[in-house]
C-alpha cells in the first residue's frame, strides 16, 4: 500500500517543487544522495532509511541556554541569556512525514487544508551528515489581516531554508498534543535539482550491509545541480515599474521621497540609495518570476514603523545561495499559500546584502503580509537565518539599521525610538515600538531571542544613520598617533595590540606558574566583607562545550583552583593563558582586588549585561573563563561573519568608535593580524589620544581605556611574550648537516603564521583541488572508517564537510594532490597496512572517485611516502629506512624505472612534497629531522634533489603538515599542531 502521494509541479523557472502528503504513519524513504554547496562533491547514500528514528538526547552533565547578545551601551559585545520553560513531552514517533531531499539547498514549508485541520504546533528535524538534529518548532504563518479567510483554502508554517540536509521529518500536533494527519510537506528546490525519483512507499528501502559498504570503492556519482536560475525573462521589473505610483492615491504624495531613476544600475539589478553606502538588489537582480505575482490586492499604505523578522532557516548558506533562498520564499508565499507575492518588503542576508522583497517597495509603500495586525502600518525587513541562539553578524545588523533609516527618511518617520499604535495579532489594539520585533505584534518567537535582544541597539544605529545619511562609515575625528603605552617597553600600536604568536601560545605558562603569578600579583590583596581575593578562591566546575566552535570541551568537575581552570581552558581553546589573565584584569580588576561572588560570576564580562548577574549558561568563574576564551579564538575561524577579521584578510581599513557615544567619533586604520581583530570584536572600541599616553589616567569623556589597559598589563607582566613577535617555528641561517652536507649558509624567510581552524583530530589528507573549483581542499579520516571532505572556499575557509567514503581505516598512508593516471583530475593513492598494496582511486574532478585499482605491492617496507607533480609527470618519493627512492609515474597510472636518491636519510622522520618553492618549475621536498629541524631539498628536472638547506627548527611538536596545493608554486604549508589547531605557514624563499 502506498502511503505517500507524489505531487510534482514546475516552478521557479525550471526548478521543481516536491509536495508530499502524509496520511498515516510513515516509514523510510527510498535512498537519495545530496550534492553539497558550492563545490558540488557527492555524498554517500545516507538517507532516512539508514538512520534510526531516535530522539537526540542532551548531555545531562551540561545544559546550555540560548545566547542573547546584549542590546547596546555595554563596554563590550556582551550577551543576554535566557532559558525557556520545558515543553510537555510529545510523541514524535507517530504520523511522521519523512522526505529525502535532492539538493544542497531547499526551502521547506508545511501546509494543510484550512477547512480540515488546524495544527497548534508543527515540529521538524533534519538529517545532517548521518545524524538527526533535535526537533525544532516551526512558526505558523498567519493569514494576512486584510484578507477574507473564506477565500483561502490553505494555511501553513513559515518557510525554512535548509542547506546540506539529506532528509527531513515533520510531525504536526493538535491543541491536545496528539499527532495529526493531513499535512503536506512542500519542498521547493530553487536550484532546479531533479525531484525524488522513487515515491515513498510503506516498505523501507534496503540498507546495504557493512560488507557491501566496505566493498564499495566510493560513493555513486550523481549529476551536479543545475546552474543558478537566470532572472525571469518576462514581466521583468523595469525602471518604469520602479517609478510607477499607481494606487498611490491613498498616500499623501509628500509623505515620501521619490526615487531617482539614475539610482538603478545599467542592467536594473541593483539600486543605489545614495545613503550610508546602502545598495539594494532589485527583484530583477535576484530573478523574481513576476508571473507568480497575481491574485493580490496591490495597494499603498502609510508606513509608521518597521517590524524586524528572521526566516528561521539555516545559517550555513553561502552568498551564492542567497538568491535561491529568496526565490523559494517568494514561491512559497505567492503560490503555495496563495498570497500573490512575498510577504516582506525587504530582506537582508548574513553578509550584509540587502534585497528588495515585495513588488514596488523601492518606489512606493506597498502593503505587505509580514506581521498580522500591523501590515497596514509597518513594513517588514527579514534577515535570512535563525537567530534564536546567536544574533546576526554585525554587518547584517548594520544593513538592517541602514535600510530602516533609509525607509524612515523616505516616509518622514521621525521617531525611531518612539512608539506607534497597531491593531495587533488579536486585533484588540496594542502599542509597540516604532522599530519592533515580530513577537511584539504577537503570536510568534520571531525574530529569535538573540536578535530580539539587539533591537535597542538597532534603534540607536537607525538614529545615527538618519542623522548622517551621506556617510557610509560613520563620522568623527581621526584621533592621535599613539603614545608610549604608559611607560611600557613596547609601544602601543592600534593595528597590532598583540601578535598572533603570543595570542595563540597556549603553553606559555604551566598551571604551577599561573598559580604563582596569581599569588604574587595578589600578595597585598586581603579579603573584605563579602569579598574574596582570587588567590584564596576555588570555583565549582562542570563539563563545558563550545558555543562558537573555538574550543575543545573543558572536562573538569568539582571545585578547582583558578590556575587549574585557566590552564585547562588555555589548552582546550589554544589561547595564551597570559591573555586570559590580562583580559580578566581589564574587565574586572580581579587579579589584585577582592571581588564578591556575584562579580566573580561575571569576571570576563561574557554574556553579562552591565550591572546585572549573568544567566546560568555563562554565569560562574569557570564558564566566564571558558566562554570568554571561546569567543576570542572563534572570531578568526569565520572571517566573513566578523567585519574586523574580514578586513585583515582583505587588507582593508576599518573605522572603530572611540566610545559608545557616536559624537566621540571613530578612528580609521588597518588591523594587521587576527589576534587584534579578535580583541576589537570582543570589545569594539579604541582608546583616543587622551587615553593612549596617559596610563593609568582615564583620559577624557570620550576615552575608552579597555585595550590600552590590556596592552599595558601584557607588556608589564609578560615582557618576553610582547617583545617576541617572530613567526614560529623560528627560521635560522645556520647551516645544518644533511644527507648530502652543504657548506652554504641559508637565509630563509617566513611570513606571519595564521591560525584558521581547531578540532583537526583525525588523520589529515592534502588532496589539492579535489573538486575542481579552483580552491585547495582538505580531507580527514574520522576514527578508522569515514572519509570526510572539507571543500575549500579560498582565504583559508571551508564549506560544510561531506562524507565521501567509508571503510578507509585499512590504509595507513593516503596521498593526494597529483594526477597519477593522466586524465586531468587529481587522484588519491592509498597504502593498505595489512598487505602493503598500493591502490589508486581516480578522482572525477567533482568531489568523488571511481573504482580503485592496484598499482603496486610490497610497499609496507617504506617508512614514509610523498607524491609530487614534476615537469615530466607525477612521482612518488619513498623512504626505505635510510634510503630515498623516486618512483616516476608514466602518466597512465603505472611506473617508470626507479631512481635512487642515496643513503644517509635515517635521521628524517617526515617527508613532504611542497610543489615549487624555489621558483625553478621543479617540485621541492621538505624533510623534518628527529630533532625537529626542517630542511628544504630543491628538486631537479630528472626527479633527483639537491643538497638540503635548513629553513627552520622546533618542528618536532607539529603533528602533521602538508602543502595546500602541489599544482601551484609557493603554496602555503597547512600545519596541524599538537593541540589539533590548523595553521597557515607561508614560506617566502631561501636566498
N, C-alpha and C positions, 0 to 999 in steps of 0.2 A: 504494500500500500504506500503510495507516495503521500508524504505529509508536507511537502513544500510546493508552492506554485511559483513558477518562474515567470516574472513579468518584466521583460526586457524591452526598452524603447530607446530610440536615438535621442541624444541631447547634446548640448554644448558643442555644436559644430563638428560632429563626428565622434564625440565622446559617448559614453554609454552610462545609463542609469540601470542598476540592477535592483529591483524591488522584490523582496522576499516576504511572503506572508506566512506567519506561523499560526497554525490552528490547533496544535496539540503539542505535547512534549516531544522534543526533537533530539535525535542522535547526531553523530558526527557527519560532517560534510565530506564530499569527495576531495581527495588531495588537490592542493593548488600551490604553486610556488609564487613567490613575491619578489620582483626586482626591487632593489633598494634605490634610495635617492641619489641623484647626480651621477654617480659613477656607473650605474647600471650593472653591478655584479649580480649574479643569480644565487639565491639562497637555496638551501636544501629543501626537500619536500616536508617541511614541518607544518602540519595543519592541526586543526582542532581534533582530528581523529587520532593524533598521536600523543595528545596531552590530556591527562586525566582532569576531570572537572572537579578539582579540589579547591576550596577557597584558600586564598592566601592568608596565612596566619602571621600576625605581627609578633615581633620579638618581645617576649614577656619581660625581658630584663630592661628594655628601654622603650619608652614611648615618647614620641616627639610631636609637639603641637605645631600647627602651621606657622610659618614665619610671616610676619607682617611688618614690612619696613615702615618706619615712623613717618608721620606726616611732614613736618617741617621744623625748622628752627633749632634743631639739635646741633651739637658740636661735631657730630659725625653722622654718617648714613646709618642710623640705628634702626631697630626693628621692633615693632609692637608684636605681641604674641597673644594668641587666643586659643582657647580649647573649645571643642564642640561637644555638646551633650551626646551621650551614646544613643544610637538609633536602636529601636527594637529589632530583634533578630528576625530576619525574613528568610523564607525558603527560596534560595536561588537555584535550586535543582529542578524546580517544576516549571514546565512550559517555557523552556529556554529556546530562543531563536538564535541559531548559530549560523554565521555566514563566513565563508572563506573569501578573503579579498584577493584581488589580482592586479594590484598596482601599488607603487610606493607611496602614493598619496590618495586619500579617499575622503569624501565628505559623507558622513552617516547621519541620518535623521530617522526617527521612528514616528510613524503616523498611525491613525486609526479613524474609523468611521465615527463621526461626531454624534451620530444618532444611535450608536450601538453600545459603545463603551466609553468610559471616561477614567483613564488611569490617574491615580493620585501620585504615582511615582513610577519612573522608568529608570532601571539600572543597566549599566553597560560595563563589560570588562573586555580587555583585548589581549591577544596573544602576541607577545613581543619576544623574538629570539628564543622561542621554545618555552616561555614562561608566561603564565596568566597573571595579569595585574589584579589588584584589588577591584572590587565593584565600585563604580562611581555613579552618582545620581545625575541624570541629565536634567537640564532646565526645561520647563514646559512653556512652549510658545503660547502667548495669549492672543486671542482674536483681536485684530485692530479695533479700537474702541469706537470707531465711526462706521463700522460695517455691521450690517444686519446678519446675525449668526444664522438665521434661517436660510440665507443664501449660500452658506458654506456647507460642504459635505465632509471635509477632512480637518482634523486637528493634529497637532504633533509636538515633538520636542524641539528644543533648539538644535540646530545642526552642530555637529562636532567634527573637526578636522583631525584625521589620523594619518600619521606618516610611519612607514616601515612597520606596519602591523600586518600580521598574517591572517588573523581571524578575529571576529568579534562575537560575543554572546550578549543577548539582550533579554531581560525579564521585565514585564510590566506588572504592577501591583495596583489593586483597587484600594479604596479607602479603608477596607477591612484587613488589609495586609495579605490578601490572597492573590496568587498569580492569575493573570488574565489571558484569555485567548484573543485572537483577532487583531494583533498588531502587525504592521508592515514595516520591515527594516529596509529603508531606502539607502542604497549605496550609489553615490554619484562619483564617477571617475573623470575628473576634468582633463586628464592627460590622454584619454581615449584608449585605454588598455582594453584588451579583449575581455568579454564577460566570462563568468564562470561557466565552463562548458558542461559540466556534469551537474544536473539538477539534484539538489539534496534529496536523499531518499531515507527511508526508515532504516535500511541496513547501513551499519558503519563501514567506512572504507577500509580496505585491507591495509594493515600496518606491516611494513617489512620487518622481518626478524633481524636480530643483531647480526647473524651470519650473513644475511643478504645485504645489510647495510655496509658491513665491513668489506664485502666483496666488491662494492661499487668503487669505481675509480674516482668518482667525483659526482657532483650534482648534475642532474639533467639540464641541458641548456635550453632556455626558453627565449623567445623573441624579446628584445628590449622594448620598453614602452614607446609608443609613437611620440613624435615631436610635440612640443607645446602647441596648443591651438593658436592659429593666427587670429587676428582681430576679425570680427564679423564683417562680411563684405556688403551686407545690405543693412539699411536703416542705421548706418553709422552716425555717430553724433558729430555734427559739423559745427563750424564756427557760428553759422546762422542759428543752429539749435541752442548753442550756449547763450546767445543773445536773445533768444525767444522769451517773451514775457507774457505769453498767452495765459489767461487765467489770473493775472496779477491784480485784477480789479479789487480783490478782497484786501489788498495790502496798499497802504499809503506809499505811492512811488518814492517819496522822500525818505522812507524808513530804511532803505538800504542803498548802498553804493552800487552803481552799475559796473559791470565787468568791462575791462578794457580789452578790445579784440586782440591787440598785439601781445597780450599775455599768453596766448596759445602758441605752442611750438609750431614749426612749419608743417609737421605731419599731424598735428592735432592730438598727439599722445600725452602731452603734459601741459600744465597751466601754471605759470609763474605768478604768484600772488603779489610779488613785489614787496612783501613784508617779512622781516625776520628770516629771510632765506627760504621761505616756505614754497615748495613746488609740489603740485598735486598731479598725480597720474589720472588722466580722464578715463571715462568708461571706454572710449575707443582704445586707449592705451592698454587696458587690461583685457580687451577682447569681449566686451559685453555683446551678446546676441540680442539686439533690440526686438527681435521677433517674439521673445518671451514676455515683453513688456506690454501686456494687454489686459483688459478687463479691470483696470484700476482707475478710480476717480482721481485724476491728477490735478489737484488744486493747490494754491499757495495759502500759507497761513502766516501769522505774525509770531516770529520766534521771540521768546522771552528768556530762554535759558538753554542749557546743554545737559544732556544725560550721557554719562560715560558707561560703556559696556566692555565686556570681553567675550570672545567667541567660544571660550571654554574648550578649545581643541588642543592639539599637540603644540608644544613649544619648540620642537626639534626640526622645524621646517627650514628650508633654505630660501634664499632670495628668489631663486628661480621658481619655487613652488608657490609664491605668493599670489600671482595672477590666477593660478588654478584654484586656490582656496576661494578667492572672491567669486570666480565663475561658479563654483559649486554652491556657495551660499546663495548667490543670486538665483540659480536654478531652483534650489530648494524652496526659497521664499516665493519666487514668482510663479513657479509651475506646480511643484509638489503640494505646497499649501494654498495655491491659487490666490496669492496676494497680488500678483501682477508686476512686482518689482522687488528689489532688495529692500529690506526694512530700514537700514541705517543710511543716513545722509553721507557719512564719511567713515573711512576705515584707516587704521594705522597698523603697520607691521612692526615686528620687534626690532628691525633695523632702522626704524625711524621714517620709513617711506609712508607717504600719505596718499590715499586713493579715493577718488570720487565714488560714492555709492549710488544713492537714489538719483534718478534721472532729473536733471535741471538744477542740481544743488549748487553748481558754480555760477549760475546766473540769476537764481531767484530763490524762493523759500518753499520748496515742495513739502507737503505733509508726509511724514514717514510712518513706518509701522515698527517702532523700536521701543516704545515704553507705553504700555496700556495705561490710559488715564492721563497721559501727558503728550500725546502725539501732536496735538494741535497747538501746543505751547512751546515745545522744545525740539531741537534737532539732536540726533543721536550720533555719537562717534564711538566706534568699536575697535578695540585692539585685538589682533589675531593672536590667540593663545589662551592658556589657562593661567590665571594669576591669583589662584586661591592661596597658595603657599609661598609664593615669591612674586614681588612686584615686577612689572615690565622693566627691561633695561632703561637706564636714564635717557638714552637717546630717543626711545619711544615715548617716554613721558614728556620730554621736551616737545616732541612733534604734536602730541595731544594739546599741550598748552598753547603752542604757536597757532594751531588750527582753530582752537576755540577763540583765541584773541582775534584772529583774522575775521572769523564769523561775527563776533561781538562788535567789532568796529564797523563791519558792513551793515549790521542791522541796528546800530545805535543802542546796543545793550551796555549800559554804563555801570552796572552794579555786580561785577563778577563775584564779590564776596557777600552779596546780599541774599535775599530770598524771593521766591515767586510762589504764586498760588496755582495749583493744578487740581483737576478732578480726582486724581489718584486711582489706584487699581480697583478700589471698591466704589469709585465714582462718588464718594461721600465728601470729597474735597480734602486737601491737605496742603501744608506749606512745606516747601523743600528749598534747598539751596539753589541759587541761580546756576551753579555748576554742581550737579549731583551725580551719585551713582544710581544705577538702575534699581538697586534694592531700596533706595529712598522713595521711589514711586510705589514699590510694593510687589510682593509675590515672587521674589527671586533672591538668590545669593549674589547675582551679578553686580559688579564686575570682578568678583573674587575678593576674599578678605584682605589679601596683601595689597592689591591695587586700591581697594576702597580706602585703606589707611593712608594712601598717598594723595587723596583728593584735596586735603587742605593745602598741601604744598603746590599742587597744580593750580589751585585758585590764586595763590601768591604769584606763581610764574605767569599766569594769564595777565594779572595786573601789570607786571613789569613789561611783558611783550606788547600790551596795549599802549603803554606809555612810550615805548621806543620801537615802533613798528618797522623802522628802516634799518635797524641794527641787528644783523643776523646772529651776533655772538654776544650780546650784552654790551654794557658800556662801563667806563671807569678809567681810572688812571693806570699808568704803567708800573708804578712802584719804583723802589730803589734797585740798585745793582747788587745789593747784598753786602754783608759785613763780615766780620771775622768769626762769627759764630759764637760770640760771647766768650772770647778767650780760648776757644777750642784750638787744638793743634791742627785740625782740618777745617778749611774754610767752608762756609755754607754755600751750597750750590742748589738753586731751585730745580735744575734739571736732573740732579742725581743726589738725593739725600743719603743714599746708601747704595753700595754696589750690589749687583746680583750675587756675586760670590759670597759676600758677607751675609746677605739676607738669607740665602739658602744653605748656609753652613750649619747643618743640624748637629754636628759633632764638636762644636766649638767649646762646649763645657760638658763635663760629666755631671751626674747627679750630685756627687760629693762637692764639686766645685760650685754648683748652683747653690747648694745648701750653705757653704761657707760664705759666698757672696751675700746672700740674704742676711746672714747673721752679722757679717762685717758692716754692711751698709745700715743695718738696723741696730747697731750696737747701742746707740743712745736712745733708742725707742723704748718707751715704757707703756705698759697697759694703762688705760684710763677707765673711767666709769662707763661701762657698756662698750668699750672699745678694746681691741687686742692687736698686738703687733704681729706682723707676718711671721717673724722668727719663732713665735710662740704658738702658732696655729697648726692644726691639722684639719683636713676637709673631707667630707664624705664623697665617694666616687661611685661610678657605675659604668657599665659598658656604654660607650657613645659611638655613633657612626656619623659620617659626614653628611652635611646638609647641602653642600655645594660641589662635591666631587674633588675637594682639595686634599683630603686626608684619608689615611688608613684608619680602621677602627681603633679606639682607645680602650684597651681591655684592662681596666682597673676596678677593684672592688674594695669595700671597707674604707676606713679613714686613712688618708695618706698625707704625707708632708707636701708643702708647696713645691719643694725641689723635685720630688718624685713626679708630681703631676706635670710640671713644666718640662722635665727631661723626657718623659714618655710622650708628651704632646709634640715636642720638637722632633722626635723620631717618627711619630705617626704622620706628621704633616710635612716633614722635610724642611723645617724652618729653623733658623738660628735661635736658640733659647735666649741669647742676648737681646734679640729683637722683642721677644715676649716680655722680658724684664723691663726694657726701656719703655715699651708701649704701656705696660701696667703703670709705671711711674707717671707717664704722660697723662693717662686717663684718670688716675685716682690718687697719685702720690702714695701708693700702697707699699712701696719698698721700705720707706723710712718712717711712716706715720701709722699710728694705730687706727684701725677702722672698726666700725660696727659690723655686725653680721649682715645687716641689710646692704652696707656698702661693699663688703666682700662678695656679696651675691651678684654684684654688677661691676666688678672691678675692671673689666676691659671695655665696658660700655657696649657690649654686644647684645643686641636685641632688647635694649632697655630704654624706654622713653625718659627724657630728662626729668628728674625729680620723682620718679616712680620706681617701684620694685620691678624686677624682671618677672615675666611669667615663667612657668615651670620648665618650659622647653630649653631655656638658656639661663635660668637663674641658678646661682651657685658658683663657687670658685672654679671647680673643675670644668664645668660647662662653659664658663666665660673664657677660660684659657683656651680650651679646645676649639670652640666655635669661633672665637676671635681669630685664631690662627688659621682655621679652615677658610674663613673669608679671605684673609690676606694672600694665601697661596693659590686660591681658586681663581682669582680675577684673571691672571695671565693665561689660564687654561681655556678661556672663552674670549679671545680678544675682540671679536666682533660684537660682543654684548657689553663691553665696558669701554667707553669713548677714550679714556686716558691710555688704556693698554693698546687700543687700536691705533692711537696716534703715534705710539712708539713704533709699531710695525710700519706705519705709513710714513714715519719721519716727518710728521706734520705738527705745527704748533697748536697749543691749546690755550684756552682762556679759563683761569681758575679764580674764583672770587676771593677777596681778602677776608670777607666776613659774611655772615648770613644776610646782612643788610645790603641790598643792591646799590645803595648810594655810596658805599665804600669802594666800589669799582672792582676791576679784575686785573690780573697780570697775565700777559701773553708771553709764552716761552715754549721751548721744546723740551719734553721729557726724554731723557736719554736711555732709560732702562726700565725693565718690567717691575723691579722691586719698588722704584719710586712711583711708578704708575699705580701700583697696588696700594701704597700708602695714601696717595691722593684720592683714590677711590674709596678707601676706608673712611677718611676724613677729608672732605672736598674743599679745604681752604688752605691758602698760603699766607705766610707772615708778610706783612708790609715792611717798608723800610724802617719804620719806627720800632718794629719788633725785632728785626733780624740782628741788629748790632747792639741790643740793649739788654741781653740776658743778665739777671732774671727779671728785669722790668717788664711790665705788661704792655708797654708801648703806648699807643693812643687808643681812642674809642673805636677805631676801625681795625685794630690789631687782633689777629688770631694766632696764638703762640704755640699751638699744639706740636706741629712738626719741627719748629725751631727748638722746643724743649727736648723732643725726642732725639734730634741730632746732637744736641749738647750732651745728653746722657750717654749716648753711644760713644762720642769722642772722649768724654771724661772718664767713663768707666771701662771702655774697651778700646783703647787707642790702637792696639796692634791690629784689631779687626778693621778699624776705619782707615788705617793708612795702607792696608794691603788690598788694593783693588784689582790686582792682576788676575789673569784667567787661570783656571785650574783644568787640567794639570799644567804645571809651570814649564814652559819651553826653556831649554838651556843650550848654549852654543858649544858646550864641551863635547869633544869627540868621544865616542864610545866604541869599544871593540865590537865587531860584527862578525858574522860567518866569514866574510872576507874583509879583514880590518882595513880601515881607510884613515890616513893621517889628516885628511882635510876637515877643518872645523866647519860647523854649520851655523847658520843664523836663521833659525826657524821663526815663524810668525803665526800667531793665532789671533782670531777675532774674539770678541766678547761672547762667552758661552751663554746660552739661553735655555732655561728650564721650561718645558711645554707639555709635560704630562706626568701623571702619577699612576700607581697601581699596575705597572707592567711586570707582573709577577710570573708570567708564563714563559715559554720558550719562544723567543722572538725570531722572525724570519724577515729578511730585507729583500722583497721581490721586485724592487724598482717600480715602474709604472705598470702595475699588473692589469688594470682595467682599460688602459689605452686612452685615458682622458688628459694626459699631459702632466699629471701630478704623481709624485712618489707616494707609494702606499706602504703599509706595514701589515704583517701577519703575526699572529700569536697562537700557539698551541696551548689550550687550556687542559689542565690535568694531563692525561695521556691520550686523549681522544680527539677532541673537537679542534678544527682548524678555523680560525676566525680571521676575516679580512677587515682591515681598517682603511677604507678608501681615503686617500689624501685629497685635500681641497686647496693645497697651497698655503704658504705662510705658516707652516707648522700646525695646521689644523686638520682634523679628520671628520668624515661623516660617520654616522652610526655604524657600529660594527655589524658584520654579516657572517653567519656561519656558512662556510663553503665546503666543509669536509668533515668526515667522522672516521675514527679508527686510525689516526696518524701517530698514535703512541708507539708504533712499531719502528719508527725512524729515529735514529739518534743524531742525524745531521740532515738538514734540508737547506739547499742552496737556491738562490733565485737571482733575478735581475739580468739574465742574459737570454738571448735567443739561441738555444742549442740546436734546434732542428732546421733553422733557416727559413721559417715560414713568416717571419716578420713580427711574431709575438714573443714576449718573454715567457720563459718556462720555469718549472720547478724541477730540481734534481734531489732525490732523497736516497739516503743510505739506510738499508734495513739492518738493525743492530743484531738480529739473530743470524742472518746469513751473510752479511757483507755485500749483498747485491746492490747495484746502483740502478735506480728506476727513474725514468724520465716521464714527467707529467707535462705534456704540451699545453701551454696556455692558449686560450682562444681570443685574447685581446679584449674580452668583455667582462672579465672578472671570474672566469671559471676555467676548466681544463678538460681535455679529452682523456681517454683511457690511457693508462701508463704502459710503458714497455721497458723491458730490462735492457740496459746499455752497458752493464759491466758486472763483474763478480770478483770476490776476493778483496774488497776494499776495506774490510774491517781491520786490517793491519795499519791503516793510515791514522795518524794521531790527530791530524787536522786537515780540513779541506776548505778551499775557497774557489770561486769561479769568477772569471773576468771576461770582458769584451776587448779583444785586441784588434789592430788594423787588419790582421789576417783572418780573424774569426774568433770564436769562443775558445776558452782554455780553462782547464781545471788545474789548480796548483794543489799538490798533496804532499804532506809531510809524513815520511816513514821514519819515525824516531828522530835521528839526527840528519836525515837526508831530505832534500826537497826535489820534487819532480814536477815537470809541466806536462800535462796531457792535453794537447791541442785537439779541438773538435774539427770534424771535416765539413761542418756546415749543414750536414744532413742527418745529424743525430748520432754519428759514430765518432771514431777517434783516428788521428794521425799518429805517427810514431812518437814515443815518449822521449822527452828531453830531460837529462839530469841537470840539476842546479847545484850540485856539490853537496858536501857533508858539513859537519860542524854547526848544524841547525838545532842541536839538542837543547839549547837554552831558550828556545822560543816556545811559548805556550798558547799563542793566539796569532793566527794569520788571517788577514783580511785584504781583499781586493777593493781598492777605493776609486777605480777609474783613473782618469788622467789628472793627477795632482801637480805634475811638473810642467805641463803646457807643451809637451812634445808630441801629443797624439797617441802615446802608448800608455797602456794601463800600468799603474803602480801598485805596489803592495806595501802595507804597513804590518809590522810584527811587534808583539809585546813580549818582552823577556820575562822570565820568572821573577825578576826583581822589580818589575813594573816600568821598565824603560821602554819607550816607544821609538821604533826605527822606521824609516821610510826607505823602500827599495824601488828606485826608478826602473821602469820596465823598458826593454828594448824591443825592436820590431820582430825579433826572432824568438820571442817568448821567454828569453832569459832576462835576468835582472842585474842591475848594477850593485856596487857596494852599498851597504846600509849607512844611513845617516841618522843620528839621534835627533829627534824632534821634540821629545817631552819625557817626563818621568812622573812617577806617582800614580801610574795607571793600574796597579795591582788590585785596587779596590773596585775597578769597573767590572760590572757583572757581564755586560755584553756590549758590543759596538759593531756598527757596520755603516757603509756609506748609503745615503738615501737613494741614489740612482747611479749605477755604474755606467750608464749610457752617455752621461754628460760629464764635462770637465769641471773640476773644482766644486764638486757637490759636498754638502755638509756631512759630517760624521754624526750619526744619531746614536747616542750612548745611553745605556741603561745602567744606572748606578746601583750600589748595594741596597739602597732604600727603595728600589723599584721606580725611581723617578726617571723621566725621559728628558734628555738634554740635547741641544744642538751645538756642535763644535765646528767652527769654520777654520780650516787650515789655509793660511794665506800664502804659503810657499817657503822654500828654502833658497837662500841666496849663496 
